[in-house]
Amino acid sequence: YPRRITVICLIVFGSAILLEWLQIFTPDRDARVIDAMEKVAGGAAGILAGRVLIALADRRARNATPL
């Protein structure tokens, strides 16, 4: 959803933080701020990579010569 970047960021970052926070309630897991930050950074890297790939695909499609 290239036009819904705000919603995508809320879902990705929110789920990363929520999943880390929910580990508080599991006896064999521990929640750490650094782990949440790593998950958010990974989500940001994935979103950025997707945006770059979409931009490259759009650029390639515009520069393609018709048959």
Protein Blocks (a to p, Z undefined) as FASTA:
>chain_A
ZZlmmmmmmmmmmmmmmmmmmmmmpmkbccdfklmmmmmmmmmmmmmmmmmmmmmmmmmm
mmpccZZ
